[in-house]
Amino acid sequence: MSFAQDIMHASLVFAFIIVALAQAMATIRLVIGPGTSDRILALDTMFVNAIGLIVLLGIWQGTRIYFEVSLIIAMFGFVSTVAYARFVLRGDMIE
């Protein structure tokens, strides 16, 4: 391995650890969050962290399919966050 590949490998490992730690902290906030709004934000943060982990995995493996998967998860995350927030605010999801 060359020096550049070593640096890339170390950077990816560091990024995986940091994003996984952020995912764990968001999970803790989702479980113990005192309010519903805290739980909604934790869920949204978990979607963002999941997208980050999937993109890092795509970079690690050198494939493009993970980037398309991350876009799909981003759409699901946005829709689910909006639906959950609307349910909390209004009490119904369908108008």
KABEL-V267485 format. One record per residue. N is the residue number from 1. RES is the residue in one small letter. SS is DSSP state (~ for helix, > for strand, _ for the rest). NEAR is the number of other C-alpha atoms within 8 Angstrom. Layout:
# KABEL-V267485
N;RES;SS;NEAR + N;RES;SS;NEAR
This chain:
# KABEL-V267485
1;m;_;4 + 2;s;_;5 + 3;f;~;6 + 4;a;~;6 + 5;q;~;8 + 6;d;~;9 + 7;i;~;8 + 8;m;~;8 + 9;h;~;8 + 10;a;~;8 + 11;s;~;8 + 12;l;~;10 + 13;v;~;8 + 14;f;~;8 + 15;a;~;9 + 16;f;~;10 + 17;i;~;8 + 18;i;~;8 + 19;v;~;11 + 20;a;~;10 + 21;l;~;8 + 22;a;~;9 + 23;q;~;12 + 24;a;~;8 + 25;m;~;8 + 26;a;~;12 + 27;t;~;11 + 28;i;~;9 + 29;r;~;11 + 30;l;~;12 + 31;v;~;7 + 32;i;~;6 + 33;g;_;10 + 34;p;_;5 + 35;g;_;6 + 36;t;~;8 + 37;s;~;7 + 38;d;~;11 + 39;r;~;12 + 40;i;~;12 + 41;l;~;8 + 42;a;~;12 + 43;l;~;12 + 44;d;~;11 + 45;t;~;10 + 46;m;~;11 + 47;f;~;11 + 48;v;~;9 + 49;n;~;12 + 50;a;~;9 + 51;i;~;12 + 52;g;~;9 + 53;l;~;11 + 54;i;~;12 + 55;v;~;11 + 56;l;~;11 + 57;l;~;9 + 58;g;~;13 + 59;i;~;8 + 60;w;~;7 + 61;q;~;6 + 62;g;_;6 + 63;t;_;7 + 64;r;_;7 + 65;i;~;7 + 66;y;~;11 + 67;f;~;10 + 68;e;~;8 + 69;v;~;9 + 70;s;~;11 + 71;l;~;9 + 72;i;~;8 + 73;i;~;10 + 74;a;~;11 + 75;m;~;8 + 76;f;~;8 + 77;g;~;10 + 78;f;~;9 + 79;v;~;8 + 80;s;~;8 + 81;t;~;11 + 82;v;~;8 + 83;a;~;9 + 84;y;~;10 + 85;a;~;10 + 86;r;~;11 + 87;f;~;10 + 88;v;~;9 + 89;l;~;6 + 90;r;~;7 + 91;g;_;7 + 92;d;_;8 + 93;m;_;9 + 94;i;_;3 + 95;e;_;3
